[in-house]
Amino acid sequence: MIMPTIFRTLSSVAFIGAFSWVSNADTLTDLMPEPALTAIAEETSGVLAKRNLDRITLYHRMRASDQFDEAAAFVLSELKSYGFDTAEIMAFPADGETMFGTQKSRLAWQVDFAELWEVEGKDAGEKRIRRLADWKARPLTLAQDSDSADVSAELVYVGKGTNATDYDGKTIAGKIVLTSSQPAAVEALALRRYGAVGILSYAANQKTAWWQLDGSLVRWGHLSSFRQEPAFAFMTSLGEARALQARLTAGETIRLHAKVVARREPGEYRIVTATIPGSDPKLAQEEIAFSCHLDHPRPGANDNASGCVAILEAARVIRGLVNDGALPAPKRTIRFFWPSEIEATLIMLNARPKLAARLKHVIHMDMVGGGPATKAVFRVSRGPKSSADISGEIAFALADFVNSHTQAYADGKATAFTLASPEGGREPLMALKEWLSVGSDHDVFASGSWNIPVTYLHDWPDRYIHTTKDVAANIDPTKLKRAAFIGAAQAAILAGLTDSDGDTLVSLMGPNIVTRTGELMAQTSKLGTDDRKAALRGHWSIEKRIRHSITSYVPNVDIGALHALQSALEQLVGNGGQSTAGTVYIHNPNLKGTMHGFGYSYLEDKLGTAATAALALPRLELGYEKAYEALNFVDGKRTVNDIHDLLVAEFGPVPFTALSDYLLALSSIKVISAR
């Protein structure tokens, strides 16, 4: 009979729970005593972090550019002032040719001058009417990777400009096209096929509930990085574009004069790094790292000066408290990185394989300071399930801790952890806890090539991302303080774990297994039989990975209670039975990285644009994430059926043929191969 079996199983689960588990809050203070948490909270300064952010937002921080280097020099000088004698800059070629795994190095981009004017008359009779763009005042008005130009031309509207029909009946040659698309999306048709001399784009930023409501925003624009012919593009606002469209529709001729002094040239990707050396001779070879990305256009306050200064503040706090004896010296090394987003991280991990091998966990911060004006929601992500480990339980426990105390503070209750800055807000953090959330450097660390567990602290949405209104005035020092606190506390805990913490980690994971099982039951109740079995198999495989990861930090721990708990829960909800046999793929050991870097797609380059577009898996809902994880799960042991189980557990139903075709395509370009 079913009911007695369920009651017996529930009884065994309750028995285990009664004698093994404590609350997350108690477990957190077991991992880090309250005096140490208090010391971190008191020392962490959102005001100081905000002051550093004010400085960084002065620079237009394009990859390998002079202004990026100035921002990097500032970070380096601050680290040295904090006592980091290990602080240094790593340099790698930005030459437009060198392949670092799956990322092709891009040329540096330097700009001296750029203006766009509306003019009247021609040649010697040309007269300036009004300025539409000025790089020195608002560098976002010039699209990245623009080349030098000095040209006057009429403006013509082409809508999206991504299809040949957008150009029907229009004279394009010798003109500047006005488009709603990113410059890179229209350059092939507008410039190369139809002979336009330049582009004026009013592309909107990422879609949120506030998308296109603010007609004054100017978005960061991009031209392709590896084109052979010169090109330029300017960016304007939706409001300005609508006014121009209305004039063109009324039959008015609009002439523009564009002058750009810019160049793509060989340079260097520079990455600031520093360490707090581990105190244990053996464990010091393992590194708990902080990451962010230092690049992005001026002002780029939340994206991502905020992450840069939050990990800089965490560095100052940990270094200072260790020196003062308020925190024990970390047994594992703690490292900090300030690269250009994604591409420099891919380059670094490929160029420094010994460094990559030492990284045990990465705490990545990208957009962690958005105040109320940005509509930002703070999130703590534990990363993809392909790299899940016990560190995620600690990250979520810290999120619960900060949520609880900041809510109590906002409610007017007494708490020792207000985590509020004197110049910031007093709202509760209300951090959301989530798993995979893609779109920054953590994707690289966690990818199957390196499989490094990550914690990703970030805001989403942010209605001003990648625009002229991502300004320092919108940044909340309180949120910077809280992000730095979470990161510093997690790093200190992970860097100090030893066998004495084993039982605490077991106690931390136990209740979470039960919680995730409840979520699994809700998920699988809506699935068909085959997908339900696949989800069960995938789920328990991930739980096993997390359980066994405890031993990577505390080798002598007894995880038997967790095994017993999972066995009891499997009796309750089922385990899905055995997966069928199938093809096993293995990674090409000489090719490391994700299929999409920054400004370059290895998949599209090697497979071809048409073949890439035809792949079904990336075109599914959450297709980018599913394709990313499909490759991550390749390990030389799992069959395609096993990978399908894991994807169903993580995302819900996935067409098996879409997965198998995708892996076959990766095999055809030697990213993976069948064993």
C-alpha positions as CSV (number, residue, x, y, z in Angstrom):
1,M,0.0,0.0,0.0
2,I,1.2,3.5,-0.8
3,M,0.1,5.4,2.3
4,P,1.9,3.3,4.9
5,T,5.1,3.6,2.8
6,I,4.8,7.4,2.7
7,F,4.2,7.5,6.5
8,R,7.2,5.3,7.1
9,T,9.4,7.4,4.8
10,L,8.2,10.7,6.4
11,S,8.8,9.3,9.8
12,S,12.4,8.4,8.9
13,V,12.9,11.9,7.4
14,A,11.5,13.5,10.6
15,F,13.8,11.3,12.7
16,I,16.9,12.3,10.8
17,G,15.8,16.0,10.9
18,A,15.1,15.9,14.7
19,F,18.6,14.8,15.5
20,S,20.8,16.3,12.8
21,W,19.8,19.7,11.7
22,V,19.8,23.2,13.1
23,S,18.6,26.5,11.6
24,N,20.5,28.3,8.9
25,A,21.1,31.2,11.2
26,D,22.6,29.0,13.9
27,T,24.7,27.2,11.3
28,L,26.1,30.5,10.0
29,T,27.3,31.6,13.4
30,D,28.9,28.2,13.8
31,L,30.8,28.7,10.6
32,M,31.7,32.3,11.6
33,P,31.2,33.4,15.2
34,E,29.1,36.5,15.7
35,P,32.0,38.7,16.9
36,A,33.7,38.0,13.5
37,L,30.5,38.8,11.6
38,T,30.2,42.0,13.7
39,A,33.8,43.0,12.9
40,I,33.1,42.7,9.2
41,A,29.8,44.6,9.4
42,E,31.3,47.4,11.4
43,E,34.5,47.7,9.2
44,T,32.7,47.6,5.9
45,S,32.1,51.1,4.6
46,G,29.5,51.8,1.9
47,V,30.6,55.5,1.9
48,L,34.2,54.6,1.1
49,A,33.1,52.2,-1.6
50,K,30.8,55.0,-3.1
51,R,33.8,57.4,-3.1
52,N,35.9,54.9,-5.0
53,L,32.9,54.5,-7.4
54,D,32.8,58.2,-8.0
55,R,36.4,58.1,-9.2
56,I,36.0,55.0,-11.5
57,T,32.9,56.5,-13.2
58,L,35.1,59.3,-14.5
59,Y,36.7,56.9,-17.0
60,H,35.3,55.6,-20.3
61,R,36.6,52.1,-19.6
62,M,36.7,50.4,-23.0
63,R,38.8,47.2,-23.2
64,A,42.6,47.8,-23.5
65,S,42.1,51.5,-23.8
66,D,44.0,54.3,-22.1
67,Q,41.1,55.2,-19.9
68,F,40.6,51.6,-18.8
69,D,44.3,51.6,-17.9
70,E,43.8,54.7,-15.8
71,A,40.9,53.1,-13.9
72,A,43.1,50.0,-13.4
73,A,45.9,52.2,-12.1
74,F,43.5,53.7,-9.6
75,V,42.4,50.3,-8.3
76,L,46.1,49.2,-8.1
77,S,47.0,52.3,-6.1
78,E,44.2,51.8,-3.7
79,L,45.2,48.1,-3.1
80,K,48.7,49.2,-2.3
81,S,47.4,51.8,0.1
82,Y,45.5,49.0,1.9
83,G,48.7,47.1,2.4
84,F,48.6,44.6,-0.6
85,D,52.2,44.1,-1.5
86,T,51.0,41.3,-3.8
87,A,49.0,43.7,-6.0
88,E,50.1,43.6,-9.7
89,I,48.8,44.0,-13.2
90,M,48.7,41.0,-15.5
91,A,48.9,41.9,-19.2
92,F,47.8,39.9,-22.3
93,P,47.9,40.9,-26.0
94,A,44.9,42.7,-27.5
95,D,46.0,42.1,-31.1
96,G,42.9,41.0,-33.0
97,E,44.5,37.7,-33.9
98,T,45.6,35.5,-30.9
99,M,43.2,32.8,-29.9
100,F,43.0,32.1,-26.2
101,G,40.8,29.0,-26.1
102,T,37.5,30.0,-27.5
103,Q,38.1,33.8,-27.3
104,K,39.8,35.7,-30.1
105,S,41.7,38.6,-28.7
106,R,40.3,41.9,-29.9
107,L,42.2,45.0,-30.9
108,A,42.4,47.9,-28.4
109,W,40.1,50.8,-29.3
110,Q,41.2,54.4,-28.7
111,V,39.3,57.6,-29.3
112,D,40.6,61.2,-29.4
113,F,37.6,63.0,-30.8
114,A,34.1,62.4,-32.1
115,E,31.2,64.8,-32.8
116,L,28.0,64.6,-34.9
117,W,26.4,67.8,-36.1
118,E,23.3,68.7,-38.0
119,V,24.3,71.0,-40.7
120,E,22.9,73.1,-43.6
121,G,24.5,73.7,-46.9
122,K,27.4,71.8,-48.6
123,D,31.1,72.0,-48.9
124,A,32.4,75.5,-48.2
125,G,28.9,76.7,-47.5
126,E,28.2,74.1,-44.8
127,K,27.0,75.6,-41.6
128,R,26.6,73.9,-38.2
129,I,23.1,74.0,-36.7
130,R,23.2,71.8,-33.6
131,R,25.4,69.2,-32.1
132,L,23.8,65.7,-31.7
133,A,26.8,63.9,-30.2
134,D,30.0,64.7,-28.5
135,W,32.4,62.0,-27.4
136,K,34.3,64.1,-24.9
137,A,31.1,65.1,-23.0
138,R,29.1,61.9,-23.5
139,P,31.4,59.1,-24.8
140,L,28.4,56.7,-25.0
141,T,27.3,58.7,-28.1
142,L,30.0,57.0,-30.2
143,A,29.5,53.3,-30.9
144,Q,32.4,51.1,-29.7
145,D,34.9,50.1,-32.4
146,S,34.1,53.1,-34.7
147,D,36.9,54.2,-37.0
148,S,38.0,57.7,-38.0
149,A,35.8,59.6,-40.4
150,D,35.1,63.1,-41.6
151,V,32.0,63.1,-43.8
152,S,28.8,65.1,-44.4
153,A,25.7,63.1,-45.6
154,E,21.9,63.1,-45.7
155,L,20.0,61.0,-43.1
156,V,17.7,58.2,-44.2
157,Y,15.5,56.1,-42.0
158,V,15.7,52.3,-42.4
159,G,13.7,51.1,-39.3
160,K,15.3,47.9,-37.9
161,G,17.6,47.7,-40.9
162,T,18.3,44.0,-40.5
163,N,16.3,42.8,-43.6
164,A,16.7,43.8,-47.2
165,T,13.1,44.8,-47.3
166,D,13.9,47.7,-44.9
167,Y,15.9,49.3,-47.7
168,D,13.4,48.9,-50.5
169,G,12.7,52.1,-52.4
170,K,15.3,54.1,-50.6
171,T,18.6,55.5,-51.8
172,I,21.2,54.5,-49.3
173,A,24.6,55.0,-51.0
174,G,26.5,57.9,-49.5
175,K,24.0,58.5,-46.7
176,I,23.9,57.9,-43.0
177,V,21.2,55.5,-41.9
178,L,18.9,56.0,-38.9
179,T,18.1,52.6,-37.3
180,S,16.5,51.2,-34.2
181,S,19.0,48.3,-34.2
182,Q,22.5,48.0,-32.8
183,P,25.1,49.2,-35.4
184,A,26.7,45.8,-35.7
185,A,23.3,44.3,-36.7
186,V,22.9,46.6,-39.7
187,E,26.5,47.1,-40.9
188,A,26.5,44.2,-43.3
189,L,23.4,45.5,-45.2
190,A,23.6,49.2,-44.7
191,L,27.3,49.7,-45.2
192,R,28.6,46.8,-47.2
193,R,25.7,46.0,-49.4
194,Y,24.0,49.3,-49.9
195,G,26.9,51.7,-49.5
196,A,25.8,53.9,-46.5
197,V,28.7,55.9,-45.1
198,G,27.7,55.7,-41.5
199,I,25.1,54.8,-38.9
200,L,23.0,56.7,-36.4
201,S,21.3,54.2,-33.9
202,Y,18.7,54.7,-31.2
203,A,18.8,51.0,-30.1
204,A,17.1,50.6,-26.7
205,N,18.8,48.9,-23.8
206,Q,17.8,45.5,-22.3
207,K,14.1,44.9,-22.1
208,T,12.4,45.4,-18.7
209,A,9.1,46.8,-17.5
210,W,10.5,50.3,-18.0
211,W,11.8,49.6,-21.6
212,Q,11.5,52.6,-23.9
213,L,9.6,54.7,-21.3
214,D,12.5,57.2,-21.0
215,G,13.0,58.9,-24.3
216,S,16.2,60.6,-23.2
217,L,18.4,57.5,-22.7
218,V,21.3,56.9,-25.0
219,R,22.5,53.3,-25.1
220,W,26.0,51.8,-25.5
221,G,26.4,50.9,-29.1
222,H,28.7,48.4,-30.8
223,L,30.1,47.8,-34.3
224,S,31.6,44.4,-35.1
225,S,35.2,44.1,-33.8
226,F,36.8,42.0,-36.6
227,R,35.5,43.7,-39.8
228,Q,38.1,44.7,-42.4
229,E,36.6,47.9,-43.7
230,P,36.4,51.2,-41.7
231,A,33.1,52.2,-40.3
232,F,31.6,54.6,-37.7
233,A,28.3,54.8,-35.8
234,F,26.8,57.3,-33.4
235,M,24.1,56.6,-30.8
236,T,21.2,58.9,-30.0
237,S,18.1,58.7,-27.8
238,L,14.6,57.5,-28.7
239,G,13.2,61.0,-28.2
240,E,15.7,62.5,-30.6
241,A,15.1,59.7,-33.1
242,R,11.4,60.2,-33.1
243,A,11.9,63.9,-33.8
244,L,14.2,63.1,-36.7
245,Q,11.7,60.5,-38.0
246,A,8.9,63.0,-37.9
247,R,10.9,65.5,-39.9
248,L,11.9,62.9,-42.5
249,T,8.4,61.7,-42.8
250,A,7.3,65.3,-43.5
251,G,9.7,65.4,-46.4
252,E,12.5,67.4,-44.8
253,T,16.1,66.8,-45.9
254,I,18.4,66.4,-42.9
255,R,22.1,66.7,-43.4
256,L,24.6,65.5,-40.8
257,H,28.4,66.0,-40.4
258,A,30.3,63.3,-38.6
259,K,33.9,63.7,-37.5
260,V,35.7,60.8,-35.7
261,V,39.3,60.5,-34.7
262,A,39.6,56.9,-33.5
263,R,41.6,53.8,-34.2
264,R,41.6,50.1,-33.5
265,E,45.2,49.1,-32.8
266,P,47.3,46.5,-30.9
267,G,47.3,47.0,-27.2
268,E,47.1,45.0,-23.9
269,Y,44.3,43.6,-21.8
270,R,45.3,44.6,-18.3
271,I,43.9,42.8,-15.2
272,V,44.6,44.0,-11.7
273,T,45.0,41.2,-9.2
274,A,46.0,40.9,-5.6
275,T,46.1,38.2,-2.9
276,I,45.9,37.6,0.8
277,P,48.2,34.6,1.0
278,G,46.9,31.5,2.8
279,S,48.4,30.6,6.1
280,D,48.2,26.9,5.8
281,P,51.2,25.5,3.7
282,K,48.9,23.0,2.0
283,L,45.6,24.8,1.7
284,A,47.3,28.0,0.5
285,Q,47.5,26.4,-2.9
286,E,43.7,26.7,-3.1
287,E,42.2,30.1,-3.8
288,I,38.9,31.7,-3.0
289,A,38.6,34.5,-5.6
290,F,36.6,37.7,-6.0
291,S,35.8,38.8,-9.5
292,C,34.1,41.7,-11.2
293,H,34.6,43.5,-14.5
294,L,36.3,46.9,-14.6
295,D,35.4,47.8,-18.2
296,H,32.2,49.5,-19.6
297,P,31.4,52.9,-20.8
298,R,31.3,56.1,-18.8
299,P,29.6,56.5,-16.4
300,G,28.9,52.8,-15.9
301,A,28.1,53.3,-12.2
302,N,26.1,50.2,-11.4
303,D,27.4,48.3,-14.4
304,N,30.0,47.8,-13.1
305,A,31.8,50.3,-11.0
306,S,29.6,49.0,-8.2
307,G,31.0,45.5,-8.4
308,C,34.6,46.8,-8.7
309,V,34.4,48.9,-5.6
310,A,32.4,46.3,-3.6
311,I,35.2,43.7,-4.0
312,L,37.8,46.5,-3.5
313,E,36.1,47.2,-0.2
314,A,36.0,43.5,0.7
315,A,39.7,43.4,0.0
316,R,40.3,46.3,2.4
317,V,38.1,44.9,5.1
318,I,39.5,41.4,5.1
319,R,43.2,42.6,4.8
320,G,42.7,45.1,7.7
321,L,40.8,42.7,10.0
322,V,43.3,40.0,9.5
323,N,46.2,42.4,10.3
324,D,44.3,43.6,13.4
325,G,43.6,40.1,14.6
326,A,39.8,40.5,14.4
327,L,39.7,37.8,11.8
328,P,42.0,34.7,11.7
329,A,44.4,34.6,8.9
330,P,42.8,32.7,6.0
331,K,44.1,29.2,5.5
332,R,43.4,29.3,1.8
333,T,44.6,32.2,-0.3
334,I,42.0,34.9,-1.1
335,R,42.5,36.5,-4.5
336,F,40.9,39.5,-6.3
337,F,40.5,40.2,-10.1
338,W,39.5,43.3,-12.1
339,P,39.3,42.2,-15.8
340,S,37.4,43.3,-18.8
341,E,34.1,41.5,-18.9
342,I,34.2,37.8,-20.1
343,E,36.8,38.2,-22.8
344,A,39.7,39.0,-20.5
345,T,38.6,36.3,-18.0
346,L,38.6,33.8,-20.8
347,I,42.0,35.0,-21.9
348,M,43.5,34.9,-18.4
349,L,42.2,31.4,-17.6
350,N,43.6,30.1,-20.8
351,A,46.9,31.9,-20.6
352,R,47.5,31.1,-16.9
353,P,46.4,27.4,-16.5
354,K,48.2,27.0,-13.2
355,L,46.3,30.0,-11.8
356,A,43.0,28.6,-13.1
357,A,43.7,25.2,-11.4
358,R,44.1,26.9,-8.0
359,L,40.7,28.6,-8.1
360,K,38.3,26.7,-5.7
361,H,35.5,29.2,-5.7
362,V,34.7,32.6,-7.3
363,I,32.5,35.3,-5.8
364,H,31.5,37.5,-8.7
365,M,29.9,40.9,-8.4
366,D,28.4,42.7,-11.3
367,M,25.8,45.5,-10.6
368,V,25.5,45.5,-6.8
369,G,24.7,49.1,-5.9
370,G,21.5,50.1,-7.7
371,G,19.4,52.5,-5.6
372,P,15.6,52.9,-5.8
373,A,15.8,55.1,-8.9
374,T,17.1,52.1,-10.9
375,K,14.3,49.8,-9.8
376,A,16.9,47.2,-9.1
377,V,16.3,43.9,-7.3
378,F,19.3,42.4,-5.6
379,R,20.0,38.7,-6.2
380,V,22.3,36.1,-4.8
381,S,22.9,33.4,-7.4
382,R,24.7,30.1,-6.6
383,G,25.4,29.6,-10.3
384,P,24.7,26.7,-12.7
385,K,23.8,23.2,-11.3
386,S,26.7,21.8,-13.4
387,S,29.1,23.3,-10.9
388,A,27.0,23.3,-7.8
389,D,28.7,22.6,-4.5
390,I,28.4,23.3,-0.7
391,S,29.5,26.9,-1.1
392,G,26.0,27.7,-2.5
393,E,24.5,26.7,0.8
394,I,26.7,29.2,2.6
395,A,25.8,31.9,0.1
396,F,22.1,31.4,0.6
397,A,22.6,31.3,4.4
398,L,24.3,34.7,4.2
399,A,21.5,36.0,2.1
400,D,18.9,34.8,4.7
401,F,21.0,36.4,7.4
402,V,21.2,39.8,5.7
403,N,17.6,39.7,4.6
404,S,16.4,38.9,8.2
405,H,18.5,41.5,9.9
406,T,17.8,44.3,7.4
407,Q,14.1,43.6,7.5
408,A,14.1,43.8,11.2
409,Y,15.9,47.1,11.0
410,A,13.4,48.5,8.5
411,D,10.6,47.2,10.7
412,G,11.9,49.2,13.7
413,K,13.1,46.2,15.6
414,A,16.5,45.9,17.5
415,T,19.2,44.2,15.5
416,A,23.0,44.1,15.8
417,F,23.3,44.0,12.0
418,T,21.6,47.0,10.4
419,L,24.2,47.0,7.7
420,A,23.2,50.5,6.8
421,S,25.4,53.3,5.5
422,P,25.1,56.8,7.0
423,E,24.7,58.2,3.4
424,G,22.6,55.3,2.1
425,G,19.1,53.9,2.4
426,R,17.5,51.9,5.2
427,E,15.3,49.6,3.1
428,P,15.5,45.9,3.7
429,L,17.8,44.1,1.2
430,M,15.1,41.5,0.2
431,A,17.7,39.6,-1.8
432,L,16.3,36.9,-4.1
433,K,18.0,33.6,-4.0
434,E,18.4,31.9,-7.3
435,W,20.5,29.4,-9.2
436,L,21.7,30.0,-12.8
437,S,21.6,33.6,-14.0
438,V,23.9,34.2,-17.0
439,G,25.6,37.2,-18.5
440,S,28.9,38.0,-16.8
441,D,32.3,36.6,-16.0
442,H,31.0,33.9,-13.6
443,D,29.7,32.1,-16.7
444,V,33.4,31.6,-17.7
445,F,34.6,30.3,-14.3
446,A,31.7,27.9,-13.9
447,S,31.8,26.6,-17.5
448,G,32.7,23.0,-18.1
449,S,36.3,23.8,-19.1
450,W,37.0,24.9,-15.5
451,N,33.9,23.9,-13.5
452,I,34.7,26.3,-10.7
453,P,31.7,26.9,-8.3
454,V,30.6,30.5,-8.2
455,T,28.5,32.9,-6.2
456,Y,27.1,35.7,-8.3
457,L,25.8,38.9,-6.6
458,H,23.9,41.2,-8.9
459,D,21.0,43.5,-9.5
460,W,18.3,42.8,-12.1
461,P,16.4,44.6,-13.5
462,D,18.2,48.0,-13.7
463,R,16.3,50.3,-16.1
464,Y,19.4,52.4,-16.8
465,I,21.9,49.6,-17.6
466,H,24.2,50.4,-20.5
467,T,22.9,54.0,-20.8
468,T,23.8,57.6,-20.1
469,K,21.7,57.5,-16.9
470,D,23.8,54.7,-15.2
471,V,25.2,57.5,-13.0
472,A,26.8,57.6,-9.6
473,A,23.9,59.5,-8.1
474,N,21.7,56.4,-8.5
475,I,24.1,54.2,-6.4
476,D,23.1,53.3,-2.8
477,P,26.1,53.2,-0.4
478,T,24.0,50.9,1.9
479,K,23.6,48.3,-0.9
480,L,27.4,48.5,-1.6
481,K,28.0,47.8,2.1
482,R,25.7,44.8,2.1
483,A,27.2,43.3,-1.0
484,A,30.7,43.8,0.3
485,F,29.7,42.2,3.6
486,I,28.2,39.1,2.0
487,G,31.3,38.7,-0.2
488,A,33.8,39.3,2.6
489,A,32.0,36.9,5.0
490,Q,31.6,34.1,2.5
491,A,35.3,34.4,1.4
492,A,36.5,34.4,5.0
493,I,34.3,31.3,5.8
494,L,35.4,29.4,2.7
495,A,39.0,30.3,3.1
496,G,39.0,29.0,6.7
497,L,37.1,25.7,6.4
498,T,38.7,22.7,8.0
499,D,37.7,19.3,9.3
500,S,36.3,20.9,12.5
501,D,33.6,22.5,10.3
502,G,32.4,19.2,8.8
503,D,29.4,18.6,11.0
504,T,28.3,22.2,10.6
505,L,28.3,21.9,6.8
506,V,26.3,18.7,7.1
507,S,23.8,20.5,9.3
508,L,23.6,23.3,6.8
509,M,22.8,21.1,3.9
510,G,20.3,18.8,5.5
511,P,17.3,21.2,5.6
512,N,18.1,22.4,2.1
513,I,17.8,18.9,0.7
514,V,14.3,18.6,2.2
515,T,13.4,22.0,0.8
516,R,14.6,21.2,-2.7
517,T,12.8,17.9,-2.5
518,G,9.6,19.8,-1.9
519,E,10.3,22.0,-4.9
520,L,11.1,18.8,-7.0
521,M,7.7,17.3,-6.0
522,A,5.9,20.5,-7.2
523,Q,7.9,20.6,-10.4
524,T,7.5,16.9,-11.4
525,S,3.8,16.9,-10.6
526,K,3.3,18.8,-13.8
527,L,5.4,16.6,-16.0
528,G,4.7,13.6,-18.1
529,T,6.1,10.2,-17.1
530,D,9.3,10.3,-19.1
531,D,10.2,13.9,-18.1
532,R,9.3,13.2,-14.5
533,K,11.7,10.2,-14.4
534,A,14.4,12.3,-16.1
535,A,13.9,15.2,-13.6
536,L,14.2,12.8,-10.7
537,R,17.4,11.2,-12.0
538,G,18.9,14.6,-12.7
539,H,17.9,16.1,-9.4
540,W,19.4,13.3,-7.3
541,S,22.6,13.4,-9.3
542,I,23.0,17.1,-8.5
543,E,22.2,16.5,-4.8
544,K,24.9,13.8,-4.7
545,R,27.4,16.2,-6.2
546,I,26.7,18.9,-3.6
547,R,26.8,16.3,-0.8
548,H,30.2,15.0,-1.9
549,S,31.6,18.5,-2.4
550,I,31.7,18.9,1.3
551,T,34.7,16.5,1.4
552,S,36.6,18.8,-0.9
553,Y,36.8,21.3,1.9
554,V,36.7,18.9,4.9
555,P,38.1,15.5,3.7
556,N,37.4,13.6,6.9
557,V,33.7,14.6,7.4
558,D,31.1,11.9,7.8
559,I,28.3,12.6,5.3
560,G,26.4,9.4,6.0
561,A,23.5,11.3,7.5
562,L,23.0,13.2,4.3
563,H,23.2,10.0,2.3
564,A,20.5,8.4,4.6
565,L,18.3,11.5,4.2
566,Q,18.5,11.4,0.4
567,S,17.8,7.7,0.4
568,A,14.7,8.3,2.5
569,L,13.5,11.1,0.3
570,E,14.1,9.0,-2.9
571,Q,11.8,6.4,-1.4
572,L,9.2,9.1,-1.0
573,V,9.3,10.8,-4.4
574,G,11.1,8.1,-6.5
575,N,14.5,8.1,-8.1
576,G,13.5,7.8,-11.8
577,G,15.2,4.4,-12.3
578,Q,18.2,3.9,-14.5
579,S,18.9,6.0,-17.6
580,T,19.4,4.3,-20.9
581,A,22.8,3.9,-22.5
582,G,24.0,6.4,-25.1
583,T,26.8,8.4,-26.6
584,V,29.5,9.7,-24.2
585,Y,31.3,13.0,-25.2
586,I,34.5,14.3,-23.8
587,H,35.9,17.9,-24.0
588,N,38.7,18.7,-26.3
589,P,41.5,19.2,-23.7
590,N,43.2,21.7,-26.0
591,L,40.2,24.0,-26.3
592,K,38.8,25.7,-23.2
593,G,36.1,28.3,-22.9
594,T,32.4,29.1,-23.6
595,M,30.9,29.1,-27.0
596,H,30.2,32.8,-26.9
597,G,32.8,35.3,-25.6
598,F,32.6,39.1,-25.8
599,G,32.6,40.5,-29.3
600,Y,33.3,37.0,-30.7
601,S,31.4,33.8,-31.0
602,Y,33.6,30.6,-31.4
603,L,30.5,28.7,-32.3
604,E,29.4,31.0,-35.1
605,D,32.9,31.5,-36.4
606,K,33.6,27.8,-36.7
607,L,30.1,26.3,-37.4
608,G,28.9,29.2,-39.6
609,T,26.2,31.8,-39.1
610,A,23.5,29.8,-40.9
611,A,24.2,26.5,-39.2
612,T,24.4,28.2,-35.8
613,A,21.0,29.9,-36.4
614,A,19.5,26.6,-37.4
615,L,20.3,24.8,-34.1
616,A,17.1,24.1,-32.2
617,L,18.5,24.0,-28.6
618,P,19.6,27.7,-28.4
619,R,16.3,28.8,-29.9
620,L,14.2,27.3,-27.1
621,E,13.0,29.4,-24.2
622,L,16.1,29.9,-22.0
623,G,17.9,28.4,-25.0
624,Y,21.2,30.2,-24.2
625,E,21.2,28.8,-20.7
626,K,20.3,25.3,-21.9
627,A,23.0,25.2,-24.5
628,Y,25.5,26.6,-22.0
629,E,24.7,23.9,-19.5
630,A,24.6,21.1,-22.1
631,L,28.2,21.7,-22.8
632,N,29.0,22.2,-19.1
633,F,27.6,18.7,-18.3
634,V,29.9,17.0,-20.8
635,D,32.5,15.3,-18.6
636,G,33.7,12.1,-20.4
637,K,31.4,10.0,-18.2
638,R,27.8,11.1,-18.7
639,T,25.9,9.9,-21.7
640,V,23.7,12.2,-23.7
641,N,20.8,10.7,-21.9
642,D,22.4,11.6,-18.5
643,I,22.9,15.2,-19.8
644,H,19.2,15.3,-20.8
645,D,18.2,14.2,-17.3
646,L,20.2,17.0,-15.8
647,L,18.8,19.6,-18.1
648,V,15.2,18.5,-17.4
649,A,16.0,18.7,-13.7
650,E,17.3,22.2,-14.1
651,F,15.0,23.7,-16.7
652,G,12.0,21.4,-17.2
653,P,11.3,19.5,-20.5
654,V,14.0,19.7,-23.2
655,P,13.5,18.0,-26.6
656,F,16.0,15.2,-26.7
657,T,16.8,15.7,-30.4
658,A,17.5,19.4,-29.9
659,L,20.1,18.4,-27.3
660,S,21.7,15.6,-29.3
661,D,21.8,17.7,-32.5
662,Y,23.6,20.5,-30.5
663,L,26.2,18.2,-29.1
664,L,26.7,16.7,-32.5
665,A,27.3,20.2,-33.9
666,L,29.9,20.9,-31.2
667,S,31.5,17.6,-32.1
668,S,31.7,18.6,-35.8
669,I,33.9,21.6,-34.9
670,K,36.0,19.6,-32.4
671,V,34.8,21.3,-29.2
672,I,33.9,17.8,-28.0
673,S,34.3,14.3,-29.3
674,A,32.6,11.0,-28.8
675,R,34.5,8.5,-26.7
